[in-house]
């Protein structure tokens, strides 16, 4: 007799994928982790092949062959627009992993992981920045969140680029003085922004390592450097702007509601950033409860799956306890 899988939960980011197989009572039957989900780089089918490999490893943990007739709840990076969610859902449906499929942007997994019911707003500030909100009646608030062309500012990559811009101008005299002009090249063992610019331009330092400069920016801001501090302040305003708009769209600005912070930049709990976010948001949404999400996103994908299957509160509690 096969193992009945009620929910196939998938949380797939750019760098890693987590899969959890969930029973109808909320039991975690098996889990597995694998590579990142990057359809823009390798194509949709090849990206889903990566998910398939992780699913196969999870299935291999089961005591008997699975009965995959339940629901597939997939929270995926690079599913930034509804049309992309629909395309990915169709591709997943063709794999036959369940009788129903729902694809959401991976920010929804972070939100659902951090709340006891599907109600609240989450802002994720990792490499980029994104925000989503949801209510139990199925309403959502979201942004395209695909970079500057959709009005976004900040995130780890964006902050690193801004820090480089201001540091370059501080060194050559076009901008105001800033300790960033010393701290950024110093991180790579260089003595000038000119040297860092040359190294990045010629590939001596891979462009992909620019993300290492974001913690340097925050450390410099903590010393009182006005340029670095202004960038951190702007990031706080951007986070609050997204959260406030999402709350307003859902009619939650005056409600007691969780506002969850996730992603590497916000999870680092920099006081200059997170404390300012809390203070600014208190002025816009005085009843909102701000906290950093510590629960794994795959839990959110699984909870969304149980929501969809109509599982009762005990199943939700059992699942959440497994990831506590």
N, C-alpha and C positions, 0 to 999 in steps of 0.2 A: 504494500500500500504506500502511495506517495505522500510526501509532506505537503500539506496545503499552505501555500504562501498567499496571504491576503494582500500584502503591499510589498512591491519592489520599490524601495526608496533609493534614490540616486541623488547625491550632491556632487556636482562636477564643476570644479574651478579650473582656472588656467593651468595650475601646477599639479593638482591631484584630484582623484575621484574616489568617493566613498560610496559603497553599496551596502544596504542592509535589507535582509529578507525578514519580513514581519508576519507573525501569525495573527489571526483575527482577534485574539485576546490580548494583543500588544507584546507578545513574547518576541524577542530578537532571536531568530532562528539561526542566522549566519551573517557574517560581515566580511568585507574585503576592501582593500585599498589598492589603487593603481594610478596610472599616469593622468595627465591633465587633459582637459576637453577644449580643443582649439579648432573648431570648424573653419574659421576664417583662414587659418594657415594650411590645413591639410584636406579640407573638404568635409561635408556633412557625413557621408558614409564612412570615411576613414575615421572620423572622430567618434562615431557611434561604434565602430569596431573596437575602439579603446574601451568604451563602456562595456561592450560584450565580453571582453577579456576579464574585466573585473567581476562582472556578474558570474562568469564561469567559475572563478575562484571561490566566490561565495557559495555557489551551488555545490561545489566539491566538498564543502564543510558539512553539508546536510547528511543525516543518517540514512536517508533514502532519497530516491529521485523526487524532484519537486513537482507539484501541480501548479503551474504558473497560469492560473485562471483569474487572478485578482486584479488589482489596480497598480499601474506604474505611476509613481509620483516622482518626477524628475525636475530637480532645480539645477539649472545649467548656466554656467558662464557663457557669455556671448549670445544669450537669448535676450537681447535688449529691447526688441520691438515685438508687438503682438504678432506681426507677420512672421518673424523669426521663430517665435514659440510655436506657431501653427505648422511651419515647415518641419521643425524638429519633432513635433508630436507625430506628424505623418510618417516621418522616417522611423521613429520608434515603434509605431503601430505595426509597421511592416515586419518587424522582428518577432512579433508574436509573444512578447514577454508577459502579456496580461490581456484581460478582456477590455480594459479601458486604460487610457493614457492621458496624463495632464502634465504639460511642461510649463514651468515658470522660470523667471529669472532667478539666479541663485541668491539674490538678496532676500527673496521671500523665505528661503530656508532659514536664514539668520533671524529674521523677524519671528517666524513661527516657533523656532527653537527657544526663544526667550520669553514667550508668553504662554499663559495657561489656556487662553482661548484665542482664536484668530482675530485679535483686535489690538491695533497699535501701529506704530511707525518705527521703521529702522533706517538708520543712516549708516552706510558702510563707506569707510575711507581707508582703502588699502592702496593698491597701485593707482586706482582711479577713485571716483566718488559716485555714489548712487544712493537713492532713497526710495523706499516703497512704504505703503500703508495698506491696511486691510481691516475689514469689519466682518463680524460673523454672518451678516446677510449677503456676503459675497462681493461687496463693493471694494474697489482697490483704488489707490492713488500711486502714480509712478511717473518717472521721467525717462526720456530716451537714454540719457547717460552714456553717450558715445563720444564724449570729448568736447572740445571747444565749439564744434559746429552745433552742438545741442545746448550750448550755454553753460557748460560745466567749468568749474575752476577748482584746482587743487588735487587732492589725493597725493600719494607718495611720489609718483612720477612727476606730477605737475609742480609740487613744492620743490623738488630737486631742480627742475628746469628754471623755476623762478629764482631760486637761490643762486644758481650759476649766472643768470642774467644780471642780477644785482651785484654779485661779486666781481664779475668782469668789468662792469662800469665803475665800481668802487676803485678798482686797481688802476684803470687807465684815466680816471678823472672825469668821465662823463656823468657819474652819479655820486651820491653822497658816500662818505667813508663808511666802511663796514668791516667788522672783524671776519665776515664771511670770506673776504679776499685772501685771508691767511688760512682760515680753518678748512675751507673746502680742498684746496690743493694739499694742505698738510695731511689730510686724511689718507692721501695716496702717496705720501712721502715726497711731495713736490714743494718747491718754495715760492711758487708764483701762480697766479691765475693764467698767465700766458702759457706756462708750462702745462697746466691742466687742459687748457683749450687745445693746445697742440696735440697732447696725448689722446684726447677724446676724438679729435678730428682725424688723426692718422691711425687710430685703432690700437695704439699702444695700451690704452685702457679701454676695454670694450664699452660701448655706449650702454649696454645692459647693466653696468655697474653703477650707473648714475643714482639708482635707488638707495645706494649706501650713503648718499649725501643728505637724505632726509633726517636721520637722527642727528647729523652734524648741525643741520639748521636749527633743530630744537635745542641742542646743547648750547649753541651760540646765542639763541634767544634768551636762554636762562641766565646768561651773563649780563643781560641788559642791553645788548646791541639793538639799537632802534630799528634797523632795517630788518633783521631777522625777526624781531618781535612783531613788527607790522605784518609780516607774512603769516605768522602764527595767528595773529588777531584776525586777519582776513579769512583764514581757513575756518575759524570758529564762526564767523558771520555767515559763511557759505553753508556750513552744516545746519545752522539754525534757520537760514532762509529755506532750505529744502524741507526740513522737518516741519516748519510752520506752514508752508504751502500745502504739504501733504495732509497735515491735521485739518487745515481749513477746508480742503476739498472733501474731506470725510465728515465735516461737521463736528470735529473733536477738539477744537481749540479751547473750549471752555470745560472740557470733560476731564475726569481723572483717567489718564491713559498713559501707558508705557511708551517711552521714546528710547529705543535701544541703539547703542553705539557699537559698531563692529568694524572689523578690518584692522590691519596691522598698525596704522597710525593712531586710531582711536583706542585700540586695545592696549597700546603702550602707556595710556593714562598720563600723558604729559599734563601737569597741573595747569600750565599756561593755556593749553588748548581745552582740555575737558572741563576745567572749572569755569572758564569763560563761556563755554557752550551752555553749561547749566545756568549760569547767571543770565545770559541773553535769552535763553528759552523761557526762563521764569517770567520774564517781562511779556512774552508773547503768549505763552500757554501756562498760566500760573499753577494749574493742577497737574501738569505732566510730571511723570516720574522718570528721570533720566538715569540710565545705568548701562554699563558695558556688558555685552553678551559674553558669557563664558561657555555656554553650551555648544556642542558641536553642530554644525549646520545640517548634517545628515539626520539628526534628530528632528529638525524642522521639516525636512522632506518627508520623513516617516509620519510625523504628526499630521501633516497636510493630507497624506494618504489615508490615515485613519479618519480624518474629517470627511473625506470623500466617500469612504465606505460605510459611514454611519456608525462607527464603533462607539461604544459607550464610554463613560468617564473612567471606568476601572481599567479599560485597555489603554487609555491615554496615560493614566497614572503609572501603570506597569511599565510602559515604554519609557516614560520620562525617568523613572527610578533606575532603569538599566543604564542610563547615561549620566546619572547624578555624580 
